[in-house]
């Protein structure tokens, strides 16, 4: 088989890239190790920046998001039982959208199916070849047979554990990482949210987050040890651990119910650089991971895709490689700013240290955030998404 761009991974990054390229007449094939049903079963983030919304509209898949998504013009931070609101609209004139990644992925899948573009699911033993030359190839196995795709470029959108980054010689890539000594225990339930906006909770018992996917579906998180066993957390225990961390109003409005999904996610900051190796380009989690505290993971993947899609369009339409040559530097400049914001939110809101000095520093940081318009503006600018 022959295509212009081979895309590894059918998560949001790969699907969005494929959709943008297709709309500009650039042929692409997506290879995905898992089944389509498995991809749709993954429960992930749900806060979308304005620039990501704009990109989904550019890809022609934003209609259902605008119809069903929840526009949030602010966020609330609860410290020791007292809530403080930061208005995105007042500080920046912008807002964010709460729309589940599962729904976004479905929209992208439907868009690709409607376009008749090729996605190969259950593509096993994917291997990248000759991407340091001008004739890269990708091989994979499906149905017991080995297939080969020749292409102009390879886009590695296959996540942290995917084959793309692992295909790069170790000497050619630098990895930067911080692993936090905690995780998020998350629960999804068909219960109404306690608030119309997200509530981040800083509490001596540990961090909590009250979020939502819709007016009838809630997503809650608790800070937990990485040594925790998910089986030791029946639903009743989760709710009883959440309640004392909430303020009085949220606790009164809390509706408990059976979980429909429960998981523990470790918190990690990770960046691999550069993000280009010959004709292989990394995007999304294949190149970087952020703690979920700042809601940047999905948005950073979309940011990479925007830079890469526009660079490839420029290559084919304008015969210019300027965008491709500057892709890594442009993407990483935004990545590191998002890494900084996510690290800052994580260290400010979680109970990471037993040192009383560190606790006082956290409280001073939060007090400054609530009292200073300049500090609140910086927070809002970062949360709604920095400009490209």
PENORJO-V977583 format. One line per field, one symbol per residue. ss: DSSP state (A for helix, B for strand, O for the rest). phi: phi as a letter, one per 30 degrees, with the letter a starting at -180 (. if undefined). burial: I if it has 24 or more other ideal C-beta (glycine too) atoms within 12 Angstrom, else O. Layout:
ss = ???
phi = ???
burial = ???
This chain:
ss = OBOOBBBBOOOAAAAAAAAAAAAOOOOBBBBOOOOAAAAAAOOOOOBBOAAAAAAAAAOOOOAAAAAAOBBBOBBBBBBOOBBBBBBAAAAAOOOBBBOOAAAAAAAAAAAAAAAOOBBBOOOBBBBBBOOOOOOOBBBBBBOOBBBBBBOOBBBBOOOOOOAAAAOOOAAAOBBBBBBBBBBBBBBBBOOOOOOOOOBBBBOOOOOBBBBBBBOOBBBBBBBBOOOOOAAAOOAAAAAAAAAOOOOAAAAAAOOOOOBBBBBBBBBBBBBBBOOBBOOBBBOAAAOBBOOAAAOOAAAAAAAAAAAAAAAAAAAAAAOOOAAAAAAAAAAAAAAAAAAAAAAAAAAAAOOOOOOAAAAAAAAAAAAAAAAOAAAAAAAAAAAAOOOO
phi = .bbdbcccjcdedddddddddedcicdabccbdcddddedddcbdbccdeddeddddedibcddeddcdcdccabbbcbhjccbccdddddbicbbccaedddddddddddddddiddbcchdchdbcbhddccbdbbcacbhibdcbccadbbcdcciecdddddddeedcbccbbbcddabcccbcbdbdddadbdbdccbedkdbbcbacadbbcbbbbdbddddceddbdeededdddeddddeddddddccaddcababcdcbcabcbdcbbiccbcbiddcabbedechceddddddedddddddddddddchccddddcedddddededddddddddddddccdcbddedddddeddddddddccdddddeededddjddd
burial = OOIIIIIIIIIIIIIIIIIIIIIIOIIIIIIIIIOIOOIIOIIIIIIIIIIIIOIIIIIOIIOOIOOOIIIIIIIIIIIOOOIIIIIIOOIIOIIIIIIIIIIIIIIIIOIIOOIOIIIIIOIOOIIIIIIOOOOIIIIIOOOOOOIIIIIIIIIIIIIIOIIIIIIIOOOOIOOOOOOIOIIIIIIIIOIOIIIOIIIIIIIOOIIIIIIIIOOOIIIIIIIIOOOIOOOOIOOOOIIOIIIOIIIOOIIOOIOIOOIOIIIIIIIIIIIIIIIIIIIIIIIIIIIIIIIIIIIIIIIIIIIIIIIIIIIIIOIIOOOOOOIIOOIIOIIIIIIIIIIIIIIIIIIIIIIIOOOOOOOOOIOOIIOOIIOOOOOIOOIIIIIIIIOO
